Amino acid sequence: MTRVVRASVLGNDVETSFATAADGTRVCWTSQGSGEAVLLAMGATLTKEYWFRVAPVLAQRYRVLTFDNRGVGETVWDKSQFTMQTLAADAVSVLDAAGVKRAHVYGVSLGGGTAQEIALSYPERVISLILGCTKSKDEVTAPTKVRPLMRFIPIWLLARFVGSSLYAPGVDRQKLREDRKVLAGMRITWEGLQAQSAAVAAYTSTDRVGLIKVPTLVLHGTADKAVPYEDGVRLAAMIPGARLVTLEGAGHGYTTDATEEANQAVLDFLANVPGDRPTS
């Protein structure tokens, strides 16, 4: 297994490794910190690096695992179609490679669907669930069209297009510049965007999320343009015992719009999850 150690922005050592999925896909993942494991599942288009405002903070108390979804980043993918169930299985392969039996699972946007599916298909692997800027899906929908011309757009410019839908109108300009720098360094492909869009379109979970039994936190911004706030309210109401944290004025990219508030809500939630929580 390839393993590289590098420094994070808060000084934590970050190990980068590869997990092998059932079909041979090599899923790139990182580990930083120690203690109970928290698995972070990123949204569509974005790579694990977009957790840069979250992972180092959580790593002060927990072992934080991040990974690249198929279609983006350093995960080695053969460009075949996949499903949300595939992405959930990939995430579990990361837990296996990390030697983690159970973890807190935190997913945003598309990663929120991945997190839901992990809790539903692999409940024995989940201690608690955190769902950010995401929703349950009622029915299969048409995939968002990704125009072929996008393959000719420079990544730095594509990053600006992607970023425009992430934030609330009053986003901090310094944070926006920091985000754009991270976004511009991401490895994103046209084929990957298509495949992720198709996976989301084919996924449904509304008829099953009521079966989730673990402690659940739902985070949602009131200014979310991509997934309306009402969808987050509805999701929290559907999961037994779920707690909703409303991030006033925050957009889809609430980890930038409301960084400290969101991180503190997650830390408070994790600190109060009851029951036996085995360490990795």
TADA-V444283 format. One line per field, one symbol per residue. psi: psi as a letter, one per 20 degrees, with the letter a starting at -180 (. if undefined). A space follows every 50 residues. Layout:
# TADA-V444283
psi: ???
This chain:
# TADA-V444283
psi: ppppprprhjjqpopprpqorhjipooprqpqarbqpopporaqgqrhhi jiigghghiiiropprqpqpirbjpoqjjqqrrhhghghgghhggghikp gqqppoqqchhhgggghghghlhiipgrppoplarqphrprpqppophih iipqhhhhhhgghhjhrqhkqphghghgghggghjqopqghgggggghgg hiqqihiihiipiqppppppqikohgoqhhhgggghhhopjqppopnpjq ahliighlggggghggggghhjprapnqr.
